[in-house]
């Protein structure tokens, strides 16, 4: 993480998962995003913050633009010990 902003590489290094979900109640589709593909497309230091990513997204099922994001740290025992999320919390 650079400063207080996530980058594609910091999400990968922190073993984070980024899930997009459609806000259309008739669709309600969700999908994990491929962070490696996004890093390769936009660059490792490109911002991966919600306000930068969301405008680029469209629901893969219905094509809608009302898409939300969920950032989730790896909370498995192996991932938790080295996660940037854990370090940021001071644990």
C-alpha positions as CSV (number, residue, x, y, z in Angstrom):
1,X,0.0,0.0,0.0
2,X,1.4,3.4,-1.0
3,X,0.4,6.0,1.6
4,X,-3.2,5.4,2.4
5,X,-4.1,4.1,-1.1
6,X,-4.3,0.5,-2.3
7,X,-2.6,-0.3,-5.6
8,X,-3.1,-3.5,-7.6
9,X,0.2,-4.8,-6.4
10,X,-0.5,-4.0,-2.8
11,X,-3.8,-5.9,-3.0
12,X,-1.9,-8.9,-4.4
13,X,0.9,-8.7,-1.9
14,X,-1.6,-8.4,0.9
15,X,-3.5,-11.4,-0.3
16,X,-6.7,-9.4,-0.6
17,X,-9.8,-10.4,-2.6
18,X,-11.8,-7.8,-4.5
19,X,-15.3,-8.7,-5.3
20,X,-17.7,-6.7,-7.6
21,X,-21.4,-7.0,-7.1
22,X,-24.3,-5.7,-9.1
23,X,-26.8,-3.4,-7.3
24,X,-29.6,-4.2,-9.7
25,X,-32.1,-6.2,-7.6
26,X,-33.2,-8.2,-10.6
27,X,-29.6,-9.3,-11.3
28,X,-27.7,-9.4,-7.9
29,X,-24.6,-10.9,-9.7
30,X,-21.2,-11.0,-7.9
31,X,-17.8,-11.9,-9.1
32,X,-14.3,-12.0,-7.7
33,X,-12.0,-9.8,-9.8
34,X,-8.7,-11.2,-11.2
35,X,-6.1,-8.9,-9.5
36,X,-3.2,-10.1,-11.6
37,X,-5.0,-9.3,-14.9
38,X,-6.0,-5.9,-13.5
39,X,-2.4,-5.2,-12.4
40,X,-1.1,-6.3,-15.9
41,X,-3.7,-4.0,-17.6
42,X,-3.4,-0.9,-15.5
43,X,0.1,-1.3,-13.9
44,X,1.2,-2.4,-10.5
45,X,1.2,1.1,-9.0
46,X,-2.2,2.2,-10.4
47,X,-4.8,3.0,-7.8
48,X,-7.1,0.2,-6.8
49,X,-9.3,2.4,-4.7
50,X,-13.1,2.1,-5.0
51,X,-13.5,5.5,-6.5
52,X,-11.0,4.8,-9.2
53,X,-12.1,1.2,-10.0
54,X,-15.9,1.4,-9.8
55,X,-16.4,3.8,-12.8
56,X,-14.6,1.3,-15.0
57,X,-16.8,-1.6,-14.1
58,X,-19.9,-3.0,-15.7
59,X,-21.9,-6.1,-14.6
60,X,-20.8,-9.1,-16.5
61,X,-24.4,-10.5,-16.4
62,X,-26.7,-7.6,-17.1
63,X,-24.3,-4.9,-18.3
64,X,-25.4,-2.5,-15.6
65,X,-23.1,0.2,-14.2
66,X,-24.5,0.2,-10.6
67,X,-21.6,-1.9,-9.3
68,X,-20.2,-2.0,-5.8
69,X,-16.9,-3.4,-4.5
70,X,-15.9,-5.4,-1.5
71,X,-12.3,-5.6,-0.3
72,X,-11.6,-8.7,1.8
73,X,-8.4,-9.6,3.6
74,X,-7.1,-13.2,3.6
75,X,-8.1,-14.3,7.1
76,X,-6.9,-17.9,6.8
77,X,-4.3,-18.7,9.5
78,X,-1.5,-18.8,6.9
79,X,-2.6,-15.5,5.3
80,X,-3.5,-13.7,8.5
81,X,0.1,-13.8,9.9
82,X,1.7,-12.0,7.0
83,X,-1.2,-9.8,5.7
84,X,-0.9,-6.1,5.3
85,X,-4.4,-5.8,6.8
86,X,-3.1,-7.3,10.0
87,X,0.0,-5.1,10.0
88,X,-2.1,-2.0,9.4
89,X,-4.2,-2.9,12.5
90,X,-1.0,-3.2,14.5
91,X,-1.3,-6.9,15.2
